[in-house]
Amino acid sequence: MEKDQFRGCLVGGLLGECLCVPLKAYHGIVHKVAQLFVDTRDYRSYREKTVLTNALGNALLNDGGYDAVSAARACVEAYYSAHPVIRSAFGKLKDIIHHWKWSNYNTFDTLPKNIVPKTFLKGYGPAAWISAYPLYFRHQTELMIRNVRSVAELTHPAMEAYGACELQAYAIAVALQYPYFTPEQFLDMLITLCDSGINLQLYQPKLVHLKTLLSEETSVVVKALGNDSAGLEAVPMAIYCVLKGTSLAPENAFEATMALTIRVGGCTDGIATLAGAIAGAWHGLKSIPQAWLQLCDGYKNSIMLADKLAEHASNTLTNREIYDFGNYDTLESRLESFKGWPHLKPSPMELAGDGFFHFGTQDCVQCYYCNCKLRDFEPLSDPRWDHLCKKHNCPASNGPDNLYFHL
């Protein structure tokens, strides 16, 4: 499932960028979106957001983490390697890229004021090309947030841009960790996470208001959230499109999300890119119509990058969880979480002995160490085997509390 989600995240963002032009004037019924895209074959090329997403993702893999000079150099090389039509979409970023190159990558702290107007600084900008970071730092949440802010500092040194990147990264991370969340649970988690930093607190009122908007008409939502290129408008609107699309059409959530990004108007390409990455991470590549993939340039490159990031993430098990559900590193604390457990088999002792605590939702359990999640148990289910298959190197699955440890 995780690899499919990684692929969905990068391909979803790519498709959001590719879809924005052909569907810009679309106001029809959600289920007709796929056919409409098939019929508009001329509009399928990605632009600067995908170029920078791929450049930053590959830089992470090549350097074993984030490095400002390497990230900037990768963006410069990607810009000059891109087709002239794609380079024309870089806008003010062109001036920054030229500045990096000719200053020999020595002036990240202060960008000349004549090339970074205030409206640009407050834009969603880097939030649209940091999708590789929640994937690379899948099990290192603090590093993820620190580094997406560093990416924003390269081009958009402003609190609004920092918050946009952090919120987008958290949204993708929540989508990866909790694919079974309802839209309401997803939003509650993001609202809670906004308490973790001053930049995110700028966005918290919008998310709280969003809770009341999920049942409103599109025109009301646009008036309340905004649909401009400012980070404070684009990122909350993208989250709205994902949550509303999932509520409207759970079986076709990605299509519904993309239709809503067009319907809300405004900064269509940005909102669609942001929403596509979140929806793709939440519902996986399997949720994206094959017809869309075949007509979109670059999707194979996105899949290749996603697979490399998934391989890296599978070998990095260093943090426990996005959000602190409690201290479950003792057998006793995990057993305590199984009050009201609905099954006789597997028993709470079996599950707790293998590192799992009860998530409190139906029969969902989660490993306190590697975040492995299991659900929908049957009497013959073998949680230890499923745990080992998903996370073969998790020490909790082989620790002294495991019932099978001495067998």
N, C-alpha and C positions, 0 to 999 in steps of 0.2 A: 504494500500500500504506500509506504513512504516514498519509494522511487517514483511511483505514479504521481504522487503529490508534488514532488520536486519538478518532474516534467511538466505537470499542469501549471505550476507557478510561472516558470519561464515562458512556456508556450502561451499561457493565458495572457501574460503581459504583451508578448509579441502580437498576438491576435487582436488585443485591444487597440494597439497602435495601427495595425493594418485595417481594422474594421471601421475606424472612425470616419474615414472619408466616404465610403460607399453608403453608409447608413446614416449620414448626417441629417438628412431630411426625412428619415423614416419615422412614421407615427402609427404603424399598423399593429397587427396582432402578434404576440410574442412568438408563436410557433411557426410563423412565416419567415422569421429572420434568416434561418439557414438557407432557404431557397433564394432569398433576396441576395445573399452574399454570393451564392453560386452564379447568379445571373449578372453580377457586376464584376466581371473578371479583370477589368483594367485596373482596379484599385486593390492592390495586394502587397505593395512594397512597404517594408518597415522604414523607420526613419531614425532620428538621433537617439531616441530612448533605447531602442534595442541595441544599437551600436555601442552605447556606453554601458549598458547592462552586461553585454558579453565581454567587453574590454575589462571592466572591473572584476567580473567573475573569474576570468582567466588569470588576472593579476593576482587575485587571492590564492589561487591554486599554485601558480608558479612560484610565489614568494613565501608560501606557507603562512599567510596572514596578511594583514593590512600594512602597507607602507606608502606614505603620501607621495613620495617621488615616483615610485613604481606605478602607483595608480594614475598619477597625472601623465606619466610617460605613455602608459597603455592607452589612455584616452586620446592623446596626441597622435599616436601611431594609428589608432583606429580611425580617427578623423581623416587623416591624409590618405588612408587606404580606401576610404569609402567612395562610392560613386558621387560625381558632382551634384546630382540631384539630391542625394541624401545629405551631402555637406551643406547644401543651401538651407536645410531645415534646422541647422544648429543655432541660428539667430545670434543672440549676444554671446552664446558659448563660443562662437568662433573667435571673438576678440580675446576671451580668457585663454583659449587654447593657444592662440598665437602668442599671448603674453607669457604663458608658461614656457613655450619653446624658446623664445628669444631671450628670456631671462635665465635660461639654463636651470629652470625648476628651483629657483632660490627665493621666490617671493610669495609663498602661500599665505603668510600671515596678513599681508596687506595688499589687496587688489586696488589698482588705480580707480578713483571715484568716477572717472569719465567713462569707464566700461561696465560699471555695475550700478545702475540706477536703483533707487529704493524699491520700486515696484517689482523689479527683477529679483531682488534679494528675498522678498517675501513670498515668492512663488513656490509652487509644489516641487518644481525642478528636480532636485536629486532624489526625491522620494520615488520617482518613476524609474530610476536606474539602480536602486540598491537591492533589488530582489535576490541577488545571489548571496547577500550577507545573512539573512535569516536561514538560508540553506547551509552555507558554509559553517556558520556558528550555531548550528542546530541544537547543540548541547552546551552552549556557552552564552547564555543570554546576556550577561553583563558585558561581555566582549562585543556582542552584536550591537548593543545600544551605543557603546562607546565608539565603535568604528563607523556606524552609519552617521553619527554626528560628525566624525572626522571627514567623511565624504562630503557632507553638506558644507563644512567649513572651507573646502577647496573652492567652491563656486558661489555659495549662498550664505555668507557669514551673517546670519540673522536668526533670532529666536524662533520666528515663524517657520523657517526652513528646517531648523533643527527638530522642532516638534513634529513637522510633517514627516520627516524621515523616521523618527522614532516611532510614531504612531503607525506608519505603514509597515515598518519592520515588525512591530508587535502584532499587527493584524495578520501578517503572513505567518508568524510564529504560532499564534493561537490557532490559525487554520490548520497548520501542520500537526499540532499536538492534540487537537480536539475535533476531529472530523465529524464526530457524532453530536456535537453541540447543536442546540436549537439556535435560531437567530437571536432570541432573547438572551440565552446564556452567553453567546458570543459577545453581544454588546455589553452585557454586565461585566464580563471579564475585561474588556477594553477600558470601560469606565474605571474599574478598580486599578488597572495598570497605570492610568493617567495620574494617580497619586504619587508615582515613583519619581517624578522629575518636574522641575519648573517649566521646561519647554512643553511638556505634555499637558500641564495644567491649563495652558492656553486653549487646548482643544476639548477639555473635559465638559465645559458647559454645552458645547455643540453636540457631543455624544449623549449627554443627559437629555437634551431637547429631542434628539433623534428618536429616543424611546417612544415619544408621543407622536412621532411623525410616520411610523411604519404603516399606519392605517389611513393616512391622509392622501388626498389627490396630489399628483405630481406638481401642479402649479403651487400648491401650498408648501411643499417640501423645498422647491427651488427658492421661493421667497424667504424661507426660514434659514436654509443652509447656505444658499448662494451656489453659483456654478461657474465662477470665474477661475483664473489660473492661480489665484492666491492659495497658499497652502491651507489656510484656515477655511477655505471653501472647497477646494478640489478633493482633499483627502476625506473629510467627513461625508461628502457627497458620494465618493466612490464606495465607502463603507455602507452607506444607505443602499446603493444599487445592489451590492452583494447580498445584504440581508433581506431586502425586499424581494429580489429575484429568487432567492432560495425559498422564501415563504410562498411566493406565487406559484412556482413550478419546481418542486423538489427534485423531480425526475429530469428536468431540463434546466437546472439552475444556472449553468454557464450561459446558455442562450438567453434566458430571461434577464440575467445580469447585463449582458451586452445590449439588449434591447432597451433597458432602462437608462443606460449611460447615454444612448442616443436621444432618448425621449426627454431627458432633463436638459439637454442642450448645453450652451455655454462652451466651456473648454473641453470639447468632446474628446479629443485625442488623449489629453492628460487623464481625465476621469476614467476613460475606458482602459487605459494602460494600467492605472492603479487598481481598478476594480478587477480587471482580468487576471492580474497576478494573485490577488487575494482569493478570488473565486476558484482559480485553477489549483491553488495550494489546498483549498478546503475540499474540493470535490474531485480533484485529480484529472489527469489527462483523459481518462475514460469518459468524462463528462463533456468533452469538447467534440463537436461533430467532425467526423472524418473529412467531410466535404470542405470544411473550412481549412483544415490543415493542408490539403492538397493544393489549395489556391493561394497559400500564403508563403512568400519567399522567406527562407531562413529558418523554418521550423525544425529542420533536421539538426542545424547547428545548436539551437536552443536545447534540443533533447540530448545531444552529446554533452553539452556543458552541464545540464541537470544531472546526468548519470555520473559525471566526475565528482560533482558536489555531493551526490548521495553516497558515493564510495568513501569520500572523505568523512562525511558525517557519521557513517557507520563505524568508523574507527576512532571516533572522538566521543567518549562518554565521561564528561567531567563535571557537568552540573546536573542537579536533580530535577528542576522544574521551573517553568516560567513564574509561577505564582506559588507562594508558600501555603500549601494545604495543611501544614503541620509537620511535626517531627516524627517520621515513620521509620527511623533507622533502627528501632528495636522491635523485637518480635511482639512484645506486649502491646506497644502502641499500635501496631498493625492489627493485631487481634481485636483491639478495642473498636476499630473502625468497622468491624463486620456485624455490628448489631443490626438485626433485621435482615440478615443475609437470606435470600429466598431459596437457596438450594441445600440439599443434604450432601450432594456430591457435585463438584469438589467442595470439600469442607473448608471453613475459615482457617483451620490449622494448616491444611495443605497449602493454601494460597499465601497465608502470612509467612509460612516457612520458606516459601520461594521468593519472598521479597515484596509481595503484593499487599496493598491496602485497598479497602473498598472505597470507591469514588463517591458513593452515596446516590448514584443514579442507576436505578434498575440493578443489573448485575455487572456493572463496569468496575474493573479493578486496574490498578496501575502499579508498576514497580517503583519503589521509592528511589532507586538508584539510576536506572537507565530509561525511565519513562515508558517502558513497554506497556501497552494497554491491551487487555483482553475483555471480551464480553460474550453474551449469548451462549452460556455454558450449557452442556448436556451432561447426563450422568456419566457418560464414558469419556468426557473431556479430560485431557491430560495437560494441565496448565504448565507443568515443568517442561514438558516437551515443546509446547508452543512458545514458551519463554526462550528456551535455548535456540529454537529455530529462528526466532526474530532477532534476538540479541545474544549470539553465541558466546560473546566475551564478557557478559555482565557478571561481575563477581557475586552479586546477590543471588543469582541462580545456582551458585555452587558453594555458597557460604555455609557456616556451621549451623545456621538456623534451618537449613533445608532438610525436610523430612527424609530425603533420599541421600543425604550427604555421605552417610556411612555405608550405603549399600554397595 
